[in-house]
Amino acid sequence: MAVLQLGIPKGSLQKSTIEIFAKAGYKISVSSRSYYPVIDDDEIECMLIRAQEMARYVEEGILDAGLTGQDWIRETEASVEEIEELVYGKVGKNTLKWVLAVPENSPIKSVKDLEGKRIATEVVGLTNRYLEKHGVKATVEFSWGATEVKPPRLADAIVEITETGSSLRANRLRVIDVVCTSNTWLIANKQAWKDDFKRQKIEKLALLLKSVLEAESKVGLMMNVREKDVDRIIEILPALNKPTISHLVNSDWVALNTVVEEKTVRRIIPELLAKGAEGIIEYSLNKVVG
C-alpha cells in the first residue's frame, strides 16, 4: 500500500500543528520516546523533524511532504514545492519576523552602522544575504541558542525570530529592522508531487488544514427575524457569503444563518437586537471550506 511520508515540526510549532491536524480530522499521538507519531490514517506515516531541517529532508525525498517556516526554506535554499501557506505560530496567527536587534543603549541605529561588527544568529545565510543587499560587511556567527543574551559581550547585534517581541524586551534589546517575515508552509518533494496518489493526499491535507485556519477567526451566527426586517438585518451583517434564510412553519418569521468574523460579534449583536433579531446563537466553527 502506498504511504505518504509526512514531517511534523518538532519544537515550538509541534503542539499547535497537532491541534490543527486534530481540528482537520486527523488524530496524531506522540510518544515522549519516539520520533514517529501515530496518525489515524493508514496512508500517512509521520516523523518529528526540527523545522530547521525539514526542507532539506523533503528536498532529498526522505520525506514526501512536511510543514516548516518559509524562513528555513530560504535559509537552506532547498528546492521544494511550496504547496500552501498556513498562517499560524506557537501562540496564535501572528506572522513570525526575523529582526535585527541591538542592546537598548547601543549606538547602532541602522544596518549601515553594522559595518565591521559581529552578529549572532541561527540564520547565517539569510543574514549574510540581508547584509549584502545593504552593502554592509560584518562578521556573522552561528548561534547555538540563547541568542538574546549574547549582546553586548559576545556580539554587537543579533538576528532573531520573534512572534510577540516579549523575549527581546525582557533582554533589553531594541529592534532596528525586520530582516524577513515568515509563515508556516506545507511543502512537498518535487518527485512526490508528480505522483498521483501522493499529490492527492497532499492536496487533501492542504485543503483541510487551510479550512481549519480559515475557521479560527470566524463564528457562526443564527437568529430569528421577521420577514419584513430581513433586508435591514442583512445590511449590518458582514457575512462570509450571503446568509442562509429558512422560512419557519406557519409564521412570518425566518431563521437566518451566517458566518462572520469573531471580532465583529460584540459590535453587531446589539445592532441586530435593535433591528428586530431574536434568539441569537453564536457557535464555533471547525472548518470553513471554499
Phi, psi and chi 1 to 4 in degrees:
 res  aa     phi    psi   chi1   chi2   chi3   chi4
   1 MET       -  134.4 -178.5  178.2   69.3      -
   2 ALA   -69.0  142.6      -      -      -      -
   3 VAL  -136.4  138.8  173.2      -      -      -
   4 LEU   -91.2  124.2 -179.5   76.9      -      -
   5 GLN   -89.0  113.5  -59.2  -67.9  -26.8      -
   6 LEU  -117.8  129.1  177.3   66.8      -      -
   7 GLY   -92.9  126.9      -      -      -      -
   8 ILE  -104.4  129.9  -57.5  -65.0      -      -
   9 PRO   -66.5  124.4   22.1  -31.0      -      -
  10 LYS   -88.1  140.6  179.3  175.8  172.7   58.7
  11 GLY   112.1 -135.0      -      -      -      -
  12 SER   -63.9  -30.1   61.0      -      -      -
  13 LEU   -91.7   -5.4  -75.8  178.1      -      -
  14 GLN   -60.3  -51.7 -178.9  177.4  -37.0      -
  15 LYS   -62.8  -48.3 -178.7 -180.0  177.7 -177.7
  16 SER   -66.4  -34.1   53.1      -      -      -
  17 THR   -64.4  -45.5  -61.1      -      -      -
  18 ILE   -64.8  -36.3  -69.7  172.8      -      -
  19 GLU   -65.1  -40.1  -71.9  173.0   -7.8      -
  20 ILE   -67.8  -40.1  -69.1  168.4      -      -
  21 PHE   -60.9  -38.9  -92.7   78.3      -      -
  22 ALA   -62.1  -43.2      -      -      -      -
  23 LYS   -67.4  -28.0  -70.4 -178.8  179.8  178.6
  24 ALA   -78.5   -8.5      -      -      -      -
  25 GLY   106.1    8.6      -      -      -      -
  26 TYR  -112.9  121.3  -63.9   91.9      -      -
  27 LYS   -93.4  120.0 -178.2 -179.9  178.5 -178.3
  28 ILE  -113.0  124.1  -61.8  176.6      -      -
  29 SER  -109.2  126.0  -57.4      -      -      -
  30 VAL  -113.0  128.0 -179.8      -      -      -
  31 SER   -94.4  140.9  167.2      -      -      -
  32 SER   -65.1  -17.6   60.3      -      -      -
  33 ARG  -105.0    3.5  -61.7 -177.3  179.6 -178.8
  34 SER  -130.1  145.8  174.6      -      -      -
  35 TYR   -97.0   11.0  -80.9   77.6      -      -
  36 TYR  -122.1   85.5  -63.3   91.2      -      -
  37 PRO   -62.4  154.6  -15.9   28.9      -      -
  38 VAL   -98.9  130.7  176.4      -      -      -
  39 ILE  -119.5  144.8 -173.9  169.6      -      -
  40 ASP   -84.4   49.6   60.6  -14.8      -      -
  41 ASP  -143.9  112.9 -176.2  -29.2      -      -
  42 ASP   -65.3  -14.2  -68.1  -21.5      -      -
  43 GLU   -96.3    7.4  -64.2  176.9  -22.7      -
  44 ILE  -130.5  135.0  -60.8  176.2      -      -
  45 GLU  -119.2  131.5  -71.1 -178.0   -2.5      -
  46 CYS  -104.8  152.9  -66.2      -      -      -
  47 MET  -142.6  135.4 -174.7  175.7 -175.9      -
  48 LEU   -82.3  122.6  -74.3  175.5      -      -
  49 ILE  -135.6  139.3  -63.3  -71.9      -      -
  50 ARG   -60.7  138.7  -66.2  175.8   74.7 -126.0
  51 ALA   -55.7  -32.8      -      -      -      -
  52 GLN   -62.0  -27.7  -66.7   91.5  -37.3      -
  53 GLU  -103.9  -10.1  -57.6  173.8  -69.9      -
  54 MET   -57.7  -50.1 -172.1   74.3   72.5      -
  55 ALA   -61.2  -36.8      -      -      -      -
  56 ARG   -65.6  -43.2  179.3  164.0   55.7   88.1
  57 TYR   -69.4  -32.8  -72.5  128.5      -      -
  58 VAL   -69.3  -42.4  171.2      -      -      -
  59 GLU   -59.3  -41.4  177.8 -173.8   31.1      -
  60 GLU   -77.4  -10.4  -66.5  173.4    2.0      -
  61 GLY    86.6    5.0      -      -      -      -
  62 ILE   -65.7  -34.4  -63.7  169.4      -      -
  63 LEU  -118.6  144.3  -64.1  168.7      -      -
  64 ASP   -79.5  -33.8  -62.9  -45.2      -      -
  65 ALA  -155.5  164.6      -      -      -      -
  66 GLY  -171.1  171.2      -      -      -      -
  67 LEU  -116.0  128.5  -67.4  104.8      -      -
  68 THR  -156.1  169.1 -171.8      -      -      -
  69 GLY   -79.0  148.3      -      -      -      -
  70 GLN   -62.6  -26.3 -167.2  174.7   40.3      -
  71 ASP   -60.8  -39.6   47.2   -5.5      -      -
  72 TRP   -76.6  -26.0  -64.6  113.5      -      -
  73 ILE   -65.2  -43.2  -57.8  171.5      -      -
  74 ARG   -69.2  -42.3  -66.2  176.6 -171.3  169.7
  75 GLU   -61.4  -44.9  171.9   67.9   10.1      -
  76 THR   -84.9  -12.4   59.2      -      -      -
  77 GLU    54.6   38.3  -62.3 -176.1  -66.8      -
  78 ALA   -72.9  142.0      -      -      -      -
  79 SER   -94.3   97.0  178.0      -      -      -
  80 VAL  -136.1  164.3  -64.7      -      -      -
  81 GLU   -85.1  123.3  -65.9  -72.5  -17.8      -
  82 GLU   -92.0  106.3  -62.8 -179.3   15.6      -
  83 ILE   -87.4  -49.8  -51.4  -57.3      -      -
  84 GLU  -152.0  132.0 -171.1   69.5   63.5      -
  85 GLU   -82.4  128.6 -176.1  178.2   31.5      -
  86 LEU  -123.2  105.7  -57.3  167.9      -      -
  87 VAL   -84.2   94.1 -175.5      -      -      -
  88 TYR  -156.1  159.1   73.9   96.8      -      -
  89 GLY  -141.1 -159.6      -      -      -      -
  90 LYS   -68.8  -36.6 -179.2  171.2   61.6  175.5
  91 VAL  -121.4    6.1  -62.9      -      -      -
  92 GLY   159.6 -161.7      -      -      -      -
  93 LYS   -96.0   48.2  -66.3 -175.6   68.6  173.3
  94 ASN   -96.8  135.7  -61.9  -44.2      -      -
  95 THR   -69.9  131.2  -64.0      -      -      -
  96 LEU   -77.4  146.7  -61.0  175.2      -      -
  97 LYS  -130.0  134.9  -64.8 -178.1  -69.1 -174.3
  98 TRP   -92.9  118.6  -76.1   93.5      -      -
  99 VAL  -118.8  151.7  -61.9      -      -      -
 100 LEU   -92.4  120.7  176.8   62.4      -      -
 101 ALA  -132.0  149.9      -      -      -      -
 102 VAL  -136.4  163.8  -63.3      -      -      -
 103 PRO   -57.6  149.9  -25.6   34.7      -      -
 104 GLU   -54.4  -36.4  -72.3  178.2  -11.2      -
 105 ASN   -95.4   11.8   59.6   -2.2      -      -
 106 SER   -70.2  143.8  171.0      -      -      -
 107 PRO   -74.6   -8.8   27.5  -34.9      -      -
 108 ILE   -70.4  122.1  -63.8  171.5      -      -
 109 LYS  -111.8  -23.9  -56.9  -62.4 -178.0 -175.6
 110 SER  -149.8  172.7   75.0      -      -      -
 111 VAL   -60.4  -30.5   61.1      -      -      -
 112 LYS   -63.1  -26.3  -62.5  -65.5 -174.0 -177.7
 113 ASP   -77.5   -1.4  -62.3  -31.8      -      -
 114 LEU   -89.1    1.6  -71.7  170.0      -      -
 115 GLU   -54.4  121.8 -175.3   71.9   31.9      -
 116 GLY    77.8    3.0      -      -      -      -
 117 LYS   -90.1  177.2  -56.4  -66.2 -173.8 -177.1
 118 ARG  -114.0  132.2  177.5  175.7  -63.4 -179.6
 119 ILE  -122.9  132.4  -55.8  169.0      -      -
 120 ALA  -105.2  136.0      -      -      -      -
 121 THR  -165.7  162.6 -174.9      -      -      -
 122 GLU   -91.1  -18.5 -163.5  175.4  -10.0      -
 123 VAL  -108.8   77.1  -75.2      -      -      -
 124 VAL   -64.2  -43.6  173.7      -      -      -
 125 GLY   -63.2  -48.8      -      -      -      -
 126 LEU   -58.6  -43.7  -83.3  174.1      -      -
 127 THR   -66.7  -43.3  -57.0      -      -      -
 128 ASN   -62.6  -39.8  -84.0  -37.3      -      -
 129 ARG   -68.1  -35.6  -70.0 -168.0  -71.1  -86.1
 130 TYR   -64.1  -45.5  165.6   78.9      -      -
 131 LEU   -64.8  -40.1  -67.9  172.9      -      -
 132 GLU   -62.1  -39.7 -176.2  178.6   -9.5      -
 133 LYS   -60.6  -33.7 -177.9  178.3   73.0  172.9
 134 HIS   -94.6    3.4  -71.9  -82.6      -      -
 135 GLY    68.6   32.2      -      -      -      -
 136 VAL  -112.7  135.5  172.9      -      -      -
 137 LYS  -108.3  120.8  -68.8 -175.4  178.4  179.6
 138 ALA  -146.5  163.4      -      -      -      -
 139 THR   -88.1  121.4  -59.1      -      -      -
 140 VAL  -109.9  119.6 -179.2      -      -      -
 141 GLU  -113.2  139.6  -64.0 -178.1  -17.5      -
 142 PHE   -69.5  133.5 -179.3   78.0      -      -
 143 SER  -106.2  129.5  173.6      -      -      -
 144 TRP   -86.0    3.9  -68.1   94.7      -      -
 145 GLY   139.6  169.4      -      -      -      -
 146 ALA    50.7   41.4      -      -      -      -
 147 THR   -61.4  -34.4  -53.1      -      -      -
 148 GLU   -61.8  -24.0  -61.3   97.9  -33.9      -
 149 VAL   -91.4   -1.1  -55.8      -      -      -
 150 LYS   -77.0  -37.8  -66.5 -171.6  174.1  177.8
 151 PRO   -73.1  148.2  -15.5   30.9      -      -
 152 PRO   -95.0   -6.1   34.8  -35.8      -      -
 153 ARG   -74.8  -40.7  -64.0 -175.6   63.7 -179.3
 154 LEU   -99.9  -13.2  -58.0  178.1      -      -
 155 ALA  -160.0  153.0      -      -      -      -
 156 ASP   -82.2  -28.1  -61.0  -67.6      -      -
 157 ALA  -154.8  166.6      -      -      -      -
 158 ILE  -133.5  156.0   64.5  170.0      -      -
 159 VAL  -116.5  115.2  171.4      -      -      -
 160 GLU  -136.9  152.4  178.7   65.9  -31.0      -
 161 ILE   -85.3  142.8 -164.4  165.9      -      -
 162 THR  -145.7  146.2 -179.4      -      -      -
 163 GLU  -111.1  -39.4 -172.5  168.3   -3.0      -
 164 THR  -119.8  -17.3   64.3      -      -      -
 165 GLY    84.5   -0.7      -      -      -      -
 166 SER   -65.8  -40.1   58.1      -      -      -
 167 SER   -66.4  -38.7 -179.2      -      -      -
 168 LEU   -64.5  -44.3  -65.3  172.4      -      -
 169 ARG   -64.0  -39.4  -70.0 -170.3  -65.8  -88.0
 170 ALA   -63.2  -29.1      -      -      -      -
 171 ASN   -98.7   15.8  -74.6  -79.7      -      -
 172 ARG    55.6   48.4  -55.6 -174.8   62.2  136.5
 173 LEU  -109.6  147.8  -64.9  172.8      -      -
 174 ARG  -116.3  127.9  166.8  169.7   50.3   88.1
 175 VAL   -79.8  129.0  174.2      -      -      -
 176 ILE  -112.3  -13.5   61.7  173.9      -      -
 177 ASP  -167.8  157.3 -160.8    7.8      -      -
 178 VAL  -100.3  118.5  176.0      -      -      -
 179 VAL   -74.6  -44.7  174.8      -      -      -
 180 CYS  -166.6  162.5   72.4      -      -      -
 181 THR  -109.7  160.2   58.4      -      -      -
 182 SER  -154.4  137.4  177.5      -      -      -
 183 ASN  -120.8  167.6  -73.7  -44.2      -      -
 184 THR   -73.9  141.1  -56.3      -      -      -
 185 TRP  -127.4  143.3  -84.1   79.7      -      -
 186 LEU   -87.0  119.5  174.5   63.0      -      -
 187 ILE  -118.8  161.0   60.6  174.2      -      -
 188 ALA  -138.9  150.5      -      -      -      -
 189 ASN   -66.8  140.8  171.4  -93.1      -      -
 190 LYS   -62.8  -36.9  -71.8 -175.6  176.5  -66.7
 191 GLN   -73.5  -39.7  -72.5  -57.7  118.8      -
 192 ALA   -61.4  -35.4      -      -      -      -
 193 TRP   -67.2  -22.7 -171.8 -120.6      -      -
 194 LYS   -85.3  -12.9  -65.3  176.3 -177.4  177.3
 195 ASP   -83.0  125.1  179.7  -87.2      -      -
 196 ASP   -57.1  -48.2  -72.5  -17.7      -      -
 197 PHE   -62.5  -49.3  164.8   77.7      -      -
 198 LYS   -66.5  -38.4  -67.7  179.5  179.4  179.9
 199 ARG   -62.5  -43.3 -177.5  170.1 -175.4  144.3
 200 GLN   -64.0  -39.6  -72.4  176.2   15.7      -
 201 LYS   -65.1  -42.6  -68.9  -64.6  -70.6 -173.7
 202 ILE   -66.9  -41.9  -65.7  167.2      -      -
 203 GLU   -63.8  -37.9  -72.4  177.6  -26.0      -
 204 LYS   -65.4  -44.1  179.9 -179.7  177.3 -178.8
 205 LEU   -58.8  -45.9  -83.3  174.8      -      -
 206 ALA   -59.7  -44.9      -      -      -      -
 207 LEU   -61.2  -47.6  171.6   67.1      -      -
 208 LEU   -70.9  -41.6  -67.5  173.5      -      -
 209 LEU   -65.4  -41.7  -65.2  173.8      -      -
 210 LYS   -62.9  -40.0 -172.5   75.8  171.5  179.7
 211 SER   -65.8  -33.3   72.0      -      -      -
 212 VAL   -65.6  -45.4  168.4      -      -      -
 213 LEU   -68.5  -34.1  -64.9  172.5      -      -
 214 GLU   -62.6  -34.9  -75.7  -69.6  -33.7      -
 215 ALA   -78.4  -21.1      -      -      -      -
 216 GLU   -62.7  -30.6  -76.8 -167.8  -16.2      -
 217 SER   -98.7    6.3   62.1      -      -      -
 218 LYS  -122.6  158.4  -62.0  176.6  175.3   65.8
 219 VAL  -137.4  159.8  -64.9      -      -      -
 220 GLY   -93.9  146.2      -      -      -      -
 221 LEU  -126.4  129.9  -80.9 -176.5      -      -
 222 MET  -120.1  145.9  -65.3  177.8   61.4      -
 223 MET  -161.1  160.5   65.6 -158.5   76.3      -
 224 ASN  -103.1  136.4  -68.0  -27.7      -      -
 225 VAL  -139.6  138.9 -179.5      -      -      -
 226 ARG   -65.6  142.4  -70.9 -175.0  179.5   87.1
 227 GLU   -54.0  -38.9  -78.4 -168.3   88.5      -
 228 LYS   -69.2  -16.6   65.0 -177.8 -179.2   65.9
 229 ASP  -100.1   -2.3  -65.2  -31.3      -      -
 230 VAL   -58.2  -47.1  167.1      -      -      -
 231 ASP   -61.1  -42.9  -72.2  -18.1      -      -
 232 ARG   -75.3  -24.4   61.4  178.3 -172.0  164.7
 233 ILE   -69.6  -44.5  -70.4  -70.7      -      -
 234 ILE   -61.5  -32.4  -70.0  176.5      -      -
 235 GLU   -59.1  -30.2  -74.8  178.4   -1.5      -
 236 ILE  -102.7    5.1   61.1  172.9      -      -
 237 LEU   -96.1  112.2  -76.8  174.7      -      -
 238 PRO   -80.2   72.0   29.3  -31.9      -      -
 239 ALA   -77.0  150.2      -      -      -      -
 240 LEU   -62.0  -46.1  179.7   65.8      -      -
 241 ASN  -139.3 -176.5  -73.7  -59.0      -      -
 242 LYS   -60.8  137.6  -69.0 -177.6  179.1  179.6
 243 PRO   -65.8  153.7   23.1  -33.1      -      -
 244 THR   -85.7  129.8  -59.3      -      -      -
 245 ILE  -120.2  125.7  -61.6  173.2      -      -
 246 SER  -122.1  129.0  -55.7      -      -      -
 247 HIS   -75.6  134.3  -73.2  -92.5      -      -
 248 LEU   -83.2  146.9  -57.7 -179.6      -      -
 249 VAL   -65.3  133.0  177.6      -      -      -
 250 ASN    49.5   49.8  -61.7  -35.9      -      -
 251 SER  -153.6  155.2  172.2      -      -      -
 252 ASP   -94.4   19.6   60.4   -8.6      -      -
 253 TRP  -106.3  154.0  -72.7   73.1      -      -
 254 VAL  -128.0  156.6  -62.0      -      -      -
 255 ALA   -98.0  128.3      -      -      -      -
 256 LEU  -114.8  130.2 -170.4  150.5      -      -
 257 ASN  -129.1  130.0 -163.7  -20.6      -      -
 258 THR  -152.0  171.7 -169.4      -      -      -
 259 VAL  -121.4  131.7  174.3      -      -      -
 260 VAL  -136.5  164.0  -60.6      -      -      -
 261 GLU   -66.7  132.2  -67.9  -73.1  -23.3      -
 262 GLU   -57.4  -36.5 -174.6  175.2   22.1      -
 263 LYS   -67.0  -16.4   62.4 -175.4  178.9 -177.1
 264 THR   -89.4  -12.8   68.4      -      -      -
 265 VAL   -61.2  -44.3  170.4      -      -      -
 266 ARG   -63.3  -24.7   65.5 -176.8 -177.5 -174.3
 267 ARG   -83.8  -41.0  173.4 -179.9   60.5   81.1
 268 ILE   -87.9  -22.0   65.3  172.6      -      -
 269 ILE   -59.9  -47.2  -78.3 -176.6      -      -
 270 PRO   -60.0  -35.7  -25.3   36.0      -      -
 271 GLU   -67.2  -39.7  -66.1 -179.2   35.7      -
 272 LEU   -62.8  -43.0  -68.6  170.3      -      -
 273 LEU   -62.4  -41.5  -70.3  170.5      -      -
 274 ALA   -66.0  -27.7      -      -      -      -
 275 LYS   -88.1   -0.9  -63.3  -74.3 -173.7  179.2
 276 GLY   110.7    1.4      -      -      -      -
 277 ALA   -71.1  146.5      -      -      -      -
 278 GLU  -135.9  161.3  -65.8 -174.9    5.8      -
 279 GLY    58.1   43.0      -      -      -      -
 280 ILE   -72.6  128.9  -60.3  172.1      -      -
 281 ILE  -123.5  127.6  -61.8  173.1      -      -
 282 GLU  -103.6  135.7  176.4 -174.3  -18.8      -
 283 TYR  -140.0  151.1   55.5   93.5      -      -
 284 SER   -80.5  159.9   60.5      -      -      -
 285 LEU  -121.1  143.0  -54.1  168.7      -      -
 286 ASN   -92.2  -37.7  -89.5  -13.5      -      -
 287 LYS  -144.0  146.5  -56.3  177.2 -172.7   70.0
 288 VAL  -127.2  111.8  173.4      -      -      -
 289 VAL  -110.4  131.0 -178.2      -      -      -
 290 GLY    83.8      -      -      -      -      -
